[in-house]
Amino acid sequence: MFSVVIPGQPCLTDCVAVDQQPNGQATKFAFTIPFNTPITDIVVFLLPGTVFPQNTGAAIYAQLSTANPSEFRFIGALANEKPSGIFTVQPAVPQRSEAEDEDDMLDEGASAQGILTLGISIEPAQNIAPQLAALENNGSSSTALVSLSATQSRQKQISTKVLAQRIIGSAFNFLASFAQPDKGQEVVPLKSFRDWWTKFERRIEVDPTFLEREDPNST
């Protein structure tokens, strides 16, 4: 379901499922990543075709073997609305003195060696939202933080009937301007429908939720 990119390294897809539900589906996954140079940021993304169940997301946790204490720390989340992002694993190294830099050079980077364990847990959005809020309040937000609480609060249960009505309404409004009289009937060229469908698909790609709004803009 997931892939990870460490800057300067190949794309990783070898995550391991660490639990299994009665239905055979796993909800917790882990990446074990050895490193010999400091890691501050990682990229995590959903593989093509991966879709979370409604009102759920993926909470992402990091554990560094070099940390003290060594424990999992929440670093962000993914959702269907945000399938990828950059996450901060640990803060950048603070300003150091020349003597400290020389000591590190003598150690030949040994102090940077360790193992990063990345835990990914599929959880209800209502459980992830407070963790995101706490992360942002602590000033540790990353470029991939998904405002699941905001998304969840604005989401409405749009029925299939309402969505169908909005799609048909969009098509009708677009095609009406191309209608031509023919033997007492209004006829629309097939090319006009193809043009509407092309524009409609493009709009969905750019703004997937526009049909869920009260008054979606015309396509």
C-alpha positions as CSV (number, residue, x, y, z in Angstrom):
1,M,0.0,0.0,0.0
2,F,2.8,2.4,0.8
3,S,6.2,3.5,-0.5
4,V,9.0,5.5,1.2
5,V,11.7,7.6,-0.4
6,I,14.9,8.6,1.6
7,P,16.7,11.4,-0.2
8,G,19.5,10.0,-2.2
9,Q,18.3,6.4,-1.9
10,P,16.1,4.1,-4.0
11,C,12.3,4.0,-3.5
12,L,11.3,1.5,-0.8
13,T,8.3,-0.7,-1.0
14,D,9.2,-3.5,1.3
15,C,6.8,-2.7,4.1
16,V,5.7,-5.5,6.4
17,A,2.2,-6.0,7.7
18,V,2.4,-6.3,11.5
19,D,-1.2,-7.2,12.2
20,Q,-4.1,-8.9,10.5
21,Q,-7.8,-8.3,11.1
22,P,-10.4,-11.2,11.1
23,N,-11.3,-10.3,7.5
24,G,-7.7,-10.8,6.5
25,Q,-6.9,-7.1,5.9
26,A,-3.9,-5.6,7.7
27,T,-4.1,-2.1,9.3
28,K,-0.6,-1.7,10.6
29,F,2.6,-1.7,8.6
30,A,6.3,-1.1,9.2
31,F,9.4,-0.1,7.3
32,T,12.8,-0.9,8.8
33,I,15.4,1.4,7.3
34,P,19.1,1.1,8.2
35,F,21.1,4.4,7.8
36,N,24.7,5.6,8.1
37,T,24.1,9.2,7.4
38,P,21.6,11.5,9.3
39,I,18.0,11.3,8.1
40,T,15.8,14.4,8.8
41,D,13.0,14.1,6.2
42,I,11.3,11.3,4.3
43,V,8.7,11.1,1.6
44,V,5.8,8.7,2.1
45,F,3.1,8.0,-0.5
46,L,0.3,5.7,-1.4
47,L,0.9,3.2,-4.2
48,P,-1.4,3.6,-7.2
49,G,-4.8,2.0,-6.6
50,T,-4.6,2.3,-2.9
51,V,-7.8,3.8,-1.3
52,F,-8.6,4.2,2.4
53,P,-12.0,3.3,3.7
54,Q,-14.3,6.3,4.2
55,N,-13.4,8.5,7.2
56,T,-10.0,6.9,7.8
57,G,-6.4,7.8,7.2
58,A,-2.9,6.6,7.8
59,A,-1.1,7.8,10.9
60,I,2.7,7.7,10.5
61,Y,5.1,7.1,13.4
62,A,8.9,7.1,13.5
63,Q,11.3,5.4,15.8
64,L,15.0,6.0,15.8
65,S,17.4,3.5,17.4
66,T,19.7,6.4,18.1
67,A,17.1,8.4,20.0
68,N,16.9,8.4,23.8
69,P,14.4,7.2,24.8
70,S,13.8,5.1,21.7
71,E,10.0,5.3,21.1
72,F,7.6,5.8,18.3
73,R,6.7,9.4,17.6
74,F,3.8,10.7,15.6
75,I,5.1,12.6,12.6
76,G,2.0,13.1,10.4
77,A,-0.7,11.4,8.3
78,L,-1.9,10.6,4.8
79,A,-5.5,10.4,3.5
80,N,-7.3,9.9,0.3
81,E,-7.2,13.7,-0.2
82,K,-3.5,13.8,0.5
83,P,-1.8,10.6,-0.8
84,S,1.8,11.8,-0.4
85,G,4.0,14.2,1.5
86,I,7.3,15.0,3.1
87,F,7.6,14.3,6.8
88,T,10.2,15.4,9.4
89,V,11.7,12.4,11.1
90,Q,14.0,14.4,13.4
91,P,15.0,18.1,13.6
92,A,18.0,19.3,11.6
93,V,21.3,19.2,13.5
94,P,21.6,22.5,15.5
95,Q,24.5,24.9,15.0
96,R,27.6,23.2,16.3
97,S,31.1,24.5,17.3
98,E,34.1,23.8,15.1
99,A,35.5,21.4,17.8
100,E,32.3,19.3,17.7
101,D,32.4,19.2,13.9
102,E,36.0,18.0,14.1
103,D,35.0,15.3,16.6
104,D,32.3,14.0,14.3
105,M,34.8,13.9,11.4
106,L,37.1,11.8,13.5
107,D,34.3,9.4,14.3
108,E,33.8,9.1,10.5
109,G,30.0,9.4,10.9
110,A,29.7,6.4,13.3
111,S,27.4,8.4,15.5
112,A,24.9,8.7,12.7
113,Q,24.5,5.0,12.1
114,G,21.3,3.4,13.3
115,I,17.9,2.1,12.2
116,L,14.8,4.1,11.4
117,T,11.5,2.1,12.0
118,L,8.6,3.7,10.3
119,G,5.2,2.6,11.5
120,I,2.0,3.3,9.5
121,S,-1.4,2.7,11.1
122,I,-4.7,2.9,9.3
123,E,-7.0,4.6,11.9
124,P,-10.3,6.6,12.1
125,A,-9.8,10.2,11.0
126,Q,-11.3,11.3,14.4
127,N,-8.3,9.6,16.1
128,I,-5.7,11.1,13.9
129,A,-7.0,14.7,14.0
130,P,-6.1,15.4,17.6
131,Q,-2.5,14.2,17.0
132,L,-2.2,16.4,14.0
133,A,-3.4,19.4,16.0
134,A,-0.9,18.6,18.8
135,L,1.9,18.3,16.2
136,E,1.1,21.6,14.7
137,N,0.9,23.3,18.1
138,N,4.3,22.0,18.9
139,G,5.7,23.6,15.7
140,S,6.6,20.3,14.2
141,S,4.3,20.3,11.3
142,S,5.5,19.0,7.9
143,T,4.5,19.8,4.4
144,A,2.3,16.7,4.3
145,L,0.2,17.2,7.3
146,V,-3.4,16.5,6.3
147,S,-6.0,18.6,8.1
148,L,-8.2,15.6,8.6
149,S,-10.4,17.3,11.2
150,A,-11.1,20.1,8.7
151,T,-11.8,17.7,5.9
152,Q,-14.0,15.6,8.1
153,S,-16.0,18.6,9.4
154,R,-16.7,19.9,5.9
155,Q,-17.5,16.5,4.3
156,K,-21.1,15.7,3.9
157,Q,-22.7,12.4,3.1
158,I,-23.6,13.1,-0.5
159,S,-26.1,10.5,-1.8
160,T,-25.6,8.8,-5.1
161,K,-28.9,10.4,-6.3
162,V,-27.6,13.9,-5.5
163,L,-24.2,13.3,-7.2
164,A,-26.0,11.9,-10.3
165,Q,-28.3,15.0,-10.4
166,R,-25.3,17.3,-10.2
167,I,-23.4,15.5,-13.0
168,I,-26.5,15.5,-15.2
169,G,-27.1,19.1,-14.5
170,S,-23.5,20.0,-15.4
171,A,-23.9,18.1,-18.7
172,F,-27.3,19.7,-19.5
173,N,-26.1,23.2,-18.8
174,F,-23.1,22.7,-21.0
175,L,-24.8,21.0,-23.9
176,A,-27.9,23.2,-24.0
177,S,-25.9,26.0,-25.7
178,F,-25.1,23.6,-28.5
179,A,-28.7,22.5,-29.2
180,Q,-29.9,23.0,-32.8
181,P,-33.4,22.6,-34.1
182,D,-34.0,19.6,-36.3
183,K,-37.5,18.6,-37.4
184,G,-39.1,20.1,-34.4
185,Q,-36.5,18.6,-32.0
186,E,-33.5,20.0,-30.3
187,V,-30.4,18.0,-31.4
188,V,-26.9,18.2,-29.8
189,P,-23.8,17.2,-31.8
190,L,-22.0,14.2,-30.3
191,K,-18.8,16.2,-30.4
192,S,-20.3,18.6,-27.8
193,F,-20.8,15.7,-25.4
194,R,-17.2,14.5,-25.9
195,D,-16.0,18.1,-25.2
196,W,-18.1,18.2,-22.0
197,W,-16.8,14.9,-20.9
198,T,-13.2,16.0,-21.5
199,K,-13.7,19.1,-19.5
200,F,-15.5,17.2,-16.8
201,E,-12.7,14.7,-16.4
202,R,-10.2,17.5,-16.2
203,R,-12.2,19.3,-13.5
204,I,-12.4,16.1,-11.5
205,E,-8.6,15.7,-11.6
206,V,-8.0,19.3,-10.5
207,D,-10.8,19.5,-7.9
208,P,-12.1,16.1,-6.9
209,T,-14.6,17.4,-4.4
210,F,-16.3,20.1,-6.5
211,L,-19.4,18.0,-6.9
212,E,-19.8,17.8,-3.1
213,R,-20.2,21.5,-2.7
214,E,-23.6,23.0,-2.5
215,D,-23.3,24.9,-5.8
216,P,-20.6,23.3,-7.9
217,N,-19.3,25.6,-10.6
218,S,-20.3,24.8,-14.1
219,T,-17.8,22.7,-16.1
